[in-house]
């Protein structure tokens, strides 16, 4: 029996719908329920085959527990290690390199710092900051927002340097970004599940949460060409970031979809918020993802420690691969091993064919009958020095 755990916060309908659908499909072979966890021992034994995380970004204890579960081989969706290290400014930079349109963005130094940080601690920081240069690059209006936030928290629209400074002075220890405003004509939020299933949803961020007016079901909202570009950009971003559950938001100006938020690994899925159609679609897509992941063979060396805790069986090729090569990334090692294995097989076949050819030639030669005189002469001569055949390893 496979055990699936759901780690949740305040949301109600999505976790219950997901548990019900998984249990119905699992027929006792796969069982889903809410995770229960208290004090976690360092030698904690595996309890779950897969955990879906909806809340650890707000509860550090949960995040630490999920990392411990991953050590036992539990599949955690989304990857708690990458989620911990990810941030929106990195994402904007990556997206730009991948060819996805993003607004001009600048990372800003914090206004305040934790206790113990003094001027000497910040000797590498440029001071005063070139605010005018930043404003000239970004332009106004612009949005100032946390570099790793979500849910539209601490997001402000500013129209001048004075407004920017006023908001910046209230940000305390938050690290912020300043981003050019997109005067959008259309706006969409897109679910992406398992890095393959995409649902494009017309979305109005100006409407209130749970107003029932944020999401609209309209399959023809985008032109076919624009829908295809959005779909492809969603897949590109999520495959690059490695998220199995995520949303990507696009502010569309003219015919250009600007990706403005794509770090939302625990996206809104409440029935009262997203509506029946999207709620049902997401529940089914995540259920499909769960069963897909449970059916996959254990990923080889998913984490760096796997090579130490579960070393791969040695092969003939390993003995002739230098240690320096064996310390390379797993994909490189696999390629080298495959090449060496193929080369060894080819050489073995060549040697075998050569040996068989020599053997056949010896068998086909007619035997010569020596005269008694020649035999006598041969007997008086010294035998030639014996020479050993060279092998492939000499």
N, C-alpha and C positions, 0 to 999 in steps of 0.2 A: 504493500500500500504506500502511495506517495502522499506526503502531507504538505499542504500549502498554507502559509500564514499571511494574513492581511494586517499590516501595521497602519493604523489610521489616527486621525485627529477628530475634529468635531463633525465631519461630514457623516451623513446617515445613509442616504439612498444608494449611492454607488457601491460602497463596500458590501451592503446586504445583497444587492442585485448580483454582484460578482460572486459572492460566496454561494448563493443559490444556484447560479448557472454552472459554476464549476462542479458543485456536488451533484447536480442533476446529470451532467455529462460524464462525471467520473464514475458513477454507479458503484461507489464503494472502493474502487481501485485508486481514485484520487479524491482526497478529502480536504476541504478548505474550511478555515475558521479564523477568528481573530487571534493574533499573537498574544500570548500571555508571558510576561517576563518580569522578574524581580531582580534581586542581586545576582549578578552574573559572575560565576567563578572563572578563573583563568583556564581551568581544564574542563570547561563546559562541554557537554556532549551534544552532538547534532540532534536537533528535534524536528527541523523542517527541511524538506527538499527544495522548497522555493518560497521566498518571501517577497511580497509586493509592498514597497515602502511609499507611504503617502504623507509622512509627517516628520521624518528624522531631520529635515532641514531646520526645524524649529525646536527640536528636542535633542541636545547633544548626547544624552544617555542612549537614546535609540540609535543614533548614528554609530556610536562606539560598539553597541551590541551587534549591529548589522555587520560591521567589519569582523567581529569575532565569529559570527555565523558563517561568513564567507571563508574563513580559515578552515572550517570543517567541510567545505564543499557545497554549502547551501548556495543556490542561485539567488542573487538579490537583484531585484528590478526596482529602481535603477542602481547601477554600480555605485556603492557608497564611497569608494575611493575617488573616482573621477568627480562625482557630485561635490565632494568636499573641496576639491581643488579648482573647480571650474569657476569662471566669473564672466560677466557680460562683456567687459571690455576686451578680454581675450577673444570671446566669441565674435565680436564685431570685426576684429582684426583678421581672424581666421576666415570668416565669411567673405571678406573683401578679397583675400588671396584665392578663394575658391570660385570667384566670379559671381558671387551673390551680391546684389546691390544693398548697401547700407548707408545711412546718413553719415555726414562728417561727424566725427566724435573725438573728444579730447578727454583724457584721464586727468583729474585734478588732485593735487595734494590735499590731505585732510586739513580741516580748519583747526581741530584740536587733537591732542594725543593722550595716550594713557599716562597715568601717573608714573613719574620716573623718567619720562622722555624730556630732555632739555635741549637747549639750542645746540650744544655740542653733539647731541645724538643725531642732529639733522644737518651736519656739515656738508653732506652731498646734495642737499636740496637747494635748488636755485631760488634766490630771494633778492629783490622782490619778484614775484611771478609776473610774467609778461601778459597781463590781462588783456591789453589792447590787441596784441598779436593773436591771442586765442579767440577773442571776439571777432577779429577780422576774418579768421579762418572759418569759424562756425557760422557767423551771421546771426541775426535776430529776425524773428523769434526763435527761441531754442528751449530745450528741456534740460533741466539739471536733475539728475536721478542717481541713486546708488549704483556702484559698479557691480554689485552682486545681489541686488534686491529683487523683489517680485510683488505681484498683486497691486501694482500702481501705488505702492507705499513710498512716501517721501519724494514724490515726483512733482516738480513745479515747472510751469511755463514762464519764461522771462523774456522781456522785450527790450532790455537795455542793460548796459553794464551796471548801472545803479541797482536795478532789480536783481541782477545776478549776485552782486555783492550782498544785498540784503538777505537773500535766501541762503547763500553760502555761509554767512555768519551764524546761521541757526543749525548747521549740519553737525556740529559737535565733532565726534570722532568718526563719523561715516565717511568713507572714501567715495567720492562722487565722480560722475562723468557729465560733460556738457555735450549735448547732441543737437545738431541742426533739426529744426522742426520740418516735418513733411506736411505740406498742405494737401492732404489726401482727398481724393474723390471717392474712393472705396476702401474698405478696411475688412480684412479677413483674419480669423484665427483658425489654425489648422492643427488637428490632431495628427500625430504620427505614432503608430504602434508597431513595435517589432522592426523598426527601420524599413518597413515595406508597405504598410497600410496607411493611407492618407485620407482624411476627411476635411475638405475645405468648408469653413462655416462663415457666412456673412456675420459680421460682429460690429457692434457700435460701442466703443469704450466710454462714450459720454453718458451712456445710460447707467443707472444704478444696478449694483449687484442684487440678484433675486427680484429684479423688477419685471422679469419676463420679457424684456424688450431688447436685451443685449444681443441675443442670438436669433437669427432668422433662417428658416429652412428654404433656400432658393437655389436649386441646382444650376440655374441659368444666370446667376448673379454676375459671374465673370464670363468674358468672351472665351471661346475654346482655346485661343492662342494664349491668353493670359492665364487661364486655368492650368494649362499644360506647363507653363513656365513656373508658376507657383508650386505645382505638384513636384516638379523636378528639383526646385530649390529646397523644398522641405526635405526630400530624401537626401539630397547632398549634405545638408547641414546635420541631420540626425545621424547619418552614417559616419560623418567625420567626427562628431562628438560622442557617438556610441550610445546614445539614449534609446531605450526601448519603449518608454512612454514619455511623451513630451508634446508641447505645442509650439508652433511658430506663428508669430503675428506679423502681418504685412500691412504697412500703410501704402496705399497705391495712389501714386500721383501720375496722371496721364496713363501711359502704358508701362510704367516702371513700378514693380512691386519692391518696396524697401523693407527688408527684414529689420524690425526694430526690437523684437524680443523673442528669443528662442532658447531661453534657459528657464524652463518651467516644467521640471520633471515630475511634479505632482499637480497636474492641471485640474481645473474645475470640472466636475462631472456630475454635480448634483442635479437631480431631476427638475427641481423648481427653477434652476438657473439655466441649464442648457436645453431643456425641453425633452419630450419623450423620444423624438427621433434620434437626436445625437446621444442621449443617455443610453439608449438601446444599442446603437451602433458601437459605442465605446465599450460597453459591457461585453458584447460578443467578440470584439476585436481583441480585448485583453484576455478573455477566456481562451481564444484561439492561440494567443501568444503563450499562455501558461502551458497548454498541452504540447505546443511545439517545443518549448524549451525543456520540458520534462522528458520528451522523447529523444532529445539529442544525446549523443554519447558525451561523457565528460570532456570538457574542452581541455586540450593538451596545453599545460603550462599557462592556464588563464592568468595566474598571478606569478610573480617572480619566485615566491617561495615554493611553488608547486614542484619546481625542478629539484628541490632539496628533499621535500617531504614525500614526493611520489616520483622518484627518478625513473626515466624511461629505461626499458630493458636494453642491454647492450647488444649491438649488432656487429657483424663482421667488419662493416665499414668503420665503426667507432675506433677499432684498433689502429687504423692507419690515418685517422683524422687527428691532426695536432691539437693539443689542449687549447691553444690560442683560438682555434676555429670553433671548438666545442663551447667556448664562452661567448660566442656571438649570439644575437637574437635567434629565437627558435625557428623563425621562417627561413633565415639564412642557413642555419644548421641543417634543416630538413632538405633544402636545395642542394647543399654540398654533399650530404649523405646520399641523396638520390643519385647525384652525378657519379660519386665514387662507386656506388653499388652497380650502376649501369656500366661504368668503365671496367670494373672487375669482371662482370659477366661477359662483356665483349672479349676481353683478353682471354678468359677461360675458354670461350668458344673457339677462338683462334688457335690456341695451343692444342685443344682437343682435335680440331680439324687437321692441323699440321701433323700431329702424332698419328692419326688414322691414315693420312696420306703416305707417310713414311713406312708405316706397317704394311700397307697394301703394295707399295712398290717393292718391298723386300720379298713379299710372298710371290709376286709375279715374275721375278728374275729367274731364268733357267740356271740350274746348278751346273758348274763346270767340273769335268772329270780331269783331275790332275794325273800327269804321268808319274811313274815311280821315281824318275830322275828329278822331276821338279819338286817332288815331295821331299826327297833327300836334301835338295838344296835349301828348301825352306827350313828344314830342321836344323841346318847348320847356322842359319842367320839368327841374330838376336831379335827378340820380339820388340816391336815399336813401343815407345813410352805410351802409357794409357792416358787419355785426355777425357776428363769428365765433361758432360754436356752442360752448358750454361742454362740456368732457369731464369724465369721472369724476375726473381728476387735478387739475382746476383748484381 
